[in-house]
Amino acid sequence: MVAPPRLERITVAEATRRYLAAVEVETIRGVLSPATARSYTRDVTEFGRLTGRDRILDDVSGSDVDSVLVRYQSAPDARYTDPDRKPGPGRSTATVNRFRQSVTRFFAYAARECWVQADPMQWAAPPAKVRGTLRTARTALSAGAARSLLTTGPAETPARTDQDLALRDRLVVALLLVLGPRVSELARTDVDDVAREPERTTWRIRGKGGNTRTVTLSPPLACALDDYLTHLRPTLAARRPQDTDAQRALLLSWRGRRIDTQAIRALLSRAVRRMPAPYQREATPHALRHTTATLLVADGWDVKVVAELLGHASIATTGVYLDRIEGELAAAIRSHPLAGAFD
């Protein structure tokens, strides 16, 4: 018989170091996205600080985890902290639950590596329910607002012609709104992920967990892509000829570097500010993902097809993305099969 593995009593600091090394390997292999890896790194590092880096990991109990979660939630949210203002409010329930998920994954790994006799998360308090609706910045745009965003003209001509990125920005907004990719998927797309043929243009999207999906671009999207690749990208790529990652990347900054998720969010904000005033509202790339799902289902698309387009493993996940459409309930009642029964 094979002897059971022996418990390795290591400190929280050592466990964190080994775990984050494993996270880095998973990122290199494409199992985790860079954004997810950064989130795990930030959360687990913070957990180690709050728990005590010199403490033995196996001594951490469920009540200790609860104490850490309370301290984490009560701390000011750094995203809303301004040096000239008062510290921001405590962290939201959704943020704490995300932090809790990172810690849960950390302890599951620790249990497999036999750093703990039992996973303390099974004795920690269950995650709190997120109350209230999704904030406006992350909800779907109306059909009118979506059309307005697609047709909004470019910004004013910049002072320097080498900073004119209208072709790139128009392509990014169209891809986000029509196909609904994750912002991280768009940022890590390479030129080789796009296949341009006379009859059709396809995009191989590298999603979560190393999964890929291939979507066909509509003629207008293919045209926008051709314009960018032909008239702008060669100029941008020539600015950093020695940068191998930039030479592979589809979307580049004006300095010739691969565009990151923060830059995509910024260009979307600029596009929203150019929309007609009645349609203007804060919107994130995730809101455009909601918009894609909601408008396609409202147009009669099968939820399974929409799930495949968005890269969801389950249609239950897609269901979360389907925001209420104004007037949808009233229209459903009018078309109810028993609506005319009392005539």
ChimeraX attribute file (.defattr): number of C-alpha atoms within 10 A of each C-alpha:
attribute: neighborCount
match mode: 1-to-1
recipient: residues
	/A:1	3
	/A:2	4
	/A:3	5
	/A:4	7
	/A:5	9
	/A:6	10
	/A:7	13
	/A:8	15
	/A:9	17
	/A:10	17
	/A:11	19
	/A:12	25
	/A:13	19
	/A:14	17
	/A:15	22
	/A:16	21
	/A:17	15
	/A:18	13
	/A:19	21
	/A:20	20
	/A:21	13
	/A:22	13
	/A:23	21
	/A:24	18
	/A:25	14
	/A:26	17
	/A:27	19
	/A:28	12
	/A:29	12
	/A:30	16
	/A:31	18
	/A:32	19
	/A:33	21
	/A:34	17
	/A:35	13
	/A:36	16
	/A:37	18
	/A:38	15
	/A:39	15
	/A:40	22
	/A:41	20
	/A:42	14
	/A:43	21
	/A:44	23
	/A:45	19
	/A:46	16
	/A:47	23
	/A:48	21
	/A:49	14
	/A:50	16
	/A:51	19
	/A:52	15
	/A:53	17
	/A:54	13
	/A:55	16
	/A:56	19
	/A:57	25
	/A:58	21
	/A:59	15
	/A:60	17
	/A:61	17
	/A:62	16
	/A:63	14
	/A:64	15
	/A:65	21
	/A:66	17
	/A:67	14
	/A:68	19
	/A:69	21
	/A:70	11
	/A:71	12
	/A:72	21
	/A:73	18
	/A:74	14
	/A:75	13
	/A:76	16
	/A:77	16
	/A:78	12
	/A:79	10
	/A:80	13
	/A:81	13
	/A:82	10
	/A:83	6
	/A:84	6
	/A:85	8
	/A:86	10
	/A:87	15
	/A:88	14
	/A:89	15
	/A:90	17
	/A:91	17
	/A:92	14
	/A:93	15
	/A:94	14
	/A:95	15
	/A:96	20
	/A:97	18
	/A:98	16
	/A:99	21
	/A:100	23
	/A:101	15
	/A:102	19
	/A:103	22
	/A:104	17
	/A:105	15
	/A:106	21
	/A:107	21
	/A:108	16
	/A:109	17
	/A:110	22
	/A:111	17
	/A:112	13
	/A:113	16
	/A:114	18
	/A:115	22
	/A:116	22
	/A:117	17
	/A:118	16
	/A:119	22
	/A:120	20
	/A:121	21
	/A:122	11
	/A:123	13
	/A:124	16
	/A:125	12
	/A:126	11
	/A:127	14
	/A:128	10
	/A:129	9
	/A:130	12
	/A:131	8
	/A:132	6
	/A:133	7
	/A:134	10
	/A:135	10
	/A:136	13
	/A:137	15
	/A:138	18
	/A:139	23
	/A:140	26
	/A:141	28
	/A:142	17
	/A:143	15
	/A:144	9
	/A:145	19
	/A:146	21
	/A:147	12
	/A:148	17
	/A:149	24
	/A:150	18
	/A:151	12
	/A:152	16
	/A:153	13
	/A:154	15
	/A:155	14
	/A:156	9
	/A:157	11
	/A:158	11
	/A:159	8
	/A:160	7
	/A:161	8
	/A:162	12
	/A:163	13
	/A:164	17
	/A:165	21
	/A:166	18
	/A:167	18
	/A:168	23
	/A:169	20
	/A:170	23
	/A:171	22
	/A:172	20
	/A:173	21
	/A:174	20
	/A:175	19
	/A:176	22
	/A:177	24
	/A:178	20
	/A:179	21
	/A:180	24
	/A:181	23
	/A:182	20
	/A:183	21
	/A:184	20
	/A:185	15
	/A:186	22
	/A:187	21
	/A:188	23
	/A:189	20
	/A:190	20
	/A:191	14
	/A:192	12
	/A:193	17
	/A:194	19
	/A:195	12
	/A:196	15
	/A:197	8
	/A:198	5
	/A:199	6
	/A:200	12
	/A:201	19
	/A:202	16
	/A:203	19
	/A:204	17
	/A:205	23
	/A:206	23
	/A:207	22
	/A:208	18
	/A:209	13
	/A:210	13
	/A:211	12
	/A:212	11
	/A:213	13
	/A:214	15
	/A:215	15
	/A:216	15
	/A:217	19
	/A:218	14
	/A:219	12
	/A:220	11
	/A:221	18
	/A:222	18
	/A:223	14
	/A:224	19
	/A:225	23
	/A:226	16
	/A:227	15
	/A:228	21
	/A:229	17
	/A:230	11
	/A:231	12
	/A:232	19
	/A:233	22
	/A:234	14
	/A:235	15
	/A:236	23
	/A:237	24
	/A:238	14
	/A:239	14
	/A:240	15
	/A:241	12
	/A:242	10
	/A:243	14
	/A:244	10
	/A:245	14
	/A:246	22
	/A:247	22
	/A:248	17
	/A:249	21
	/A:250	24
	/A:251	29
	/A:252	22
	/A:253	18
	/A:254	19
	/A:255	15
	/A:256	21
	/A:257	19
	/A:258	24
	/A:259	20
	/A:260	16
	/A:261	17
	/A:262	12
	/A:263	13
	/A:264	23
	/A:265	17
	/A:266	13
	/A:267	18
	/A:268	22
	/A:269	16
	/A:270	14
	/A:271	20
	/A:272	23
	/A:273	17
	/A:274	17
	/A:275	19
	/A:276	12
	/A:277	9
	/A:278	7
	/A:279	17
	/A:280	16
	/A:281	15
	/A:282	16
	/A:283	19
	/A:284	21
	/A:285	24
	/A:286	21
	/A:287	21
	/A:288	29
	/A:289	25
	/A:290	23
	/A:291	27
	/A:292	26
	/A:293	28
	/A:294	27
	/A:295	20
	/A:296	16
	/A:297	16
	/A:298	13
	/A:299	8
	/A:300	8
	/A:301	13
	/A:302	11
	/A:303	18
	/A:304	16
	/A:305	14
	/A:306	21
	/A:307	19
	/A:308	16
	/A:309	18
	/A:310	24
	/A:311	23
	/A:312	15
	/A:313	13
	/A:314	11
	/A:315	16
	/A:316	12
	/A:317	13
	/A:318	20
	/A:319	15
	/A:320	11
	/A:321	22
	/A:322	21
	/A:323	17
	/A:324	13
	/A:325	14
	/A:326	10
	/A:327	8
	/A:328	10
	/A:329	10
	/A:330	10
	/A:331	10
	/A:332	11
	/A:333	11
	/A:334	11
	/A:335	10
	/A:336	11
	/A:337	9
	/A:338	9
	/A:339	11
	/A:340	9
	/A:341	7
	/A:342	5
	/A:343	4
